[in-house]
């Protein structure tokens, strides 16, 4: 028997993650190419530090408060993927300052996008495994980005 509250939270989280993945794909599209210029890479780095990382932090904080209720294996995966995503953000910010780093930047961006895809899958599976029905009713609001943070492109 399914729990309507759990189903609603799962659906909201999947929708939020889908929109966030779409946003990241659009924002980082230009810098997935090795020939992307310094200014394009710098704009991507600003997005990562100014918008992506804070949203990731917020989602990690919510998950940390739920850590005891998450399946141990998925909790470990979520933690490791969060660390990898933060490392890749810092690495991309360092590469953004280097004029000849286009190929390395593109490679790291592709890794970040792939790691974020895995993050979304693991978070969704962990919350589903936790039986999200016992979670606070506003958990989906905690995980969704606020409207002023949602972006569809990095300014050129």
C-alpha positions in Angstrom: 0.0 0.0 0.0 1.4 3.4 -1.0 1.3 6.5 1.1 -0.2 9.5 -0.7 2.1 11.9 1.2 5.2 9.8 0.3 4.0 9.6 -3.3 3.5 13.4 -3.4 7.0 14.0 -2.0 8.6 11.6 -4.4 6.8 13.2 -7.4 7.7 16.7 -6.3 11.4 15.7 -5.8 11.6 14.0 -9.2 10.0 17.0 -10.8 12.4 19.4 -9.0 15.4 17.2 -10.0 14.2 17.0 -13.6 14.0 20.8 -13.8 17.3 21.3 -12.1 19.0 18.8 -14.5 17.5 20.6 -17.4 18.7 23.9 -16.1 22.3 22.6 -15.6 22.3 21.1 -19.1 21.2 24.4 -20.6 23.5 26.6 -18.5 26.6 24.5 -19.1 25.9 23.6 -22.7 28.4 26.0 -24.2 31.3 24.9 -21.9 30.9 21.2 -22.7 32.9 22.0 -25.8 36.7 22.2 -25.5 36.8 25.4 -27.6 34.6 27.3 -25.1 36.2 30.7 -24.3 37.5 32.0 -21.0 34.4 34.3 -20.5 32.0 31.4 -21.1 33.9 29.2 -18.6 34.0 32.1 -16.1 30.2 32.6 -16.4 29.7 28.8 -15.8 32.0 29.0 -12.7 29.9 31.9 -11.4 26.7 29.8 -11.9 28.3 26.9 -10.1 29.5 28.9 -7.1 26.5 31.3 -6.9 23.6 29.0 -7.7 24.4 25.4 -8.1 26.6 24.9 -4.9 24.1 26.7 -2.6 21.2 24.6 -3.8 23.3 21.5 -3.5 24.2 22.6 0.1 20.5 23.1 0.9 19.6 19.7 -0.3 22.5 18.1 1.5 21.4 19.8 4.8 17.9 18.4 4.4 19.4 14.9 3.8 21.8 15.2 6.8 18.8 15.8 9.1 17.2 12.6 7.7 20.5 10.6 7.7 19.3 8.2 10.4 16.2 7.3 8.4 17.9 6.8 5.1 19.1 3.3 4.0 22.8 3.1 4.9 24.1 2.2 1.5 22.3 5.0 -0.3 23.1 7.5 2.5 26.8 6.7 1.8 26.3 7.1 -1.9 24.6 10.4 -1.5 27.4 11.7 0.8 30.1 10.6 -1.6 28.4 12.1 -4.6 27.8 15.4 -2.7 31.6 15.5 -1.9 32.4 14.7 -5.6 30.1 17.5 -6.8 31.6 20.0 -4.5 35.1 19.0 -5.5 34.2 19.3 -9.2 32.8 22.8 -8.6 36.0 23.9 -6.9 38.1 22.3 -9.7 36.0 24.0 -12.4 36.5 27.4 -10.7 40.2 26.8 -10.7 40.2 25.8 -14.4 38.0 28.8 -15.3 40.9 31.1 -14.5 43.3 29.3 -16.9 43.2 30.6 -20.4 44.3 27.3 -22.1 42.1 25.0 -20.0 39.1 24.5 -22.5 39.5 20.7 -22.9 40.1 20.1 -19.2 37.1 22.3 -18.3 34.8 20.6 -20.8 35.9 17.2 -19.4 35.2 18.3 -15.8 31.8 19.8 -16.8 30.8 16.5 -18.4 31.8 14.7 -15.2 29.9 17.1 -13.0 26.7 16.7 -15.1 27.1 12.9 -14.9 27.8 13.0 -11.2 24.7 15.2 -10.7 22.6 12.7 -12.6 23.7 10.0 -10.2 23.1 12.3 -7.3 19.5 12.8 -8.3 18.9 9.1 -8.7 20.5 8.2 -5.4 18.7 11.0 -3.5 15.3 9.9 -4.9 16.0 6.2 -4.2 17.2 7.0 -0.6 14.1 9.0 0.2 11.9 6.3 -1.4 13.7 3.7 0.7 13.2 5.8 3.9 9.5 5.6 3.5 9.1 9.3 2.9 5.6 9.1 4.4 7.1 9.9 7.8 8.9 13.0 6.6 7.7 16.5 7.3 4.9 17.6 4.9 6.9 20.5 3.6 10.1 18.5 2.7 9.4 19.1 -1.0 9.4 22.8 -0.3 12.8 22.5 1.4 14.3 20.7 -1.6 12.8 22.9 -4.4 14.7 25.9 -5.5 13.1 29.3 -4.9 11.8 31.1 -8.0 14.5 33.8 -7.7 17.3 31.2 -8.0 16.0 29.4 -11.1 17.9 30.3 -14.2 17.7 29.1 -17.8 21.0 30.5 -19.1 24.2 32.1 -18.1 24.6 35.7 -19.3 27.2 36.1 -21.9 
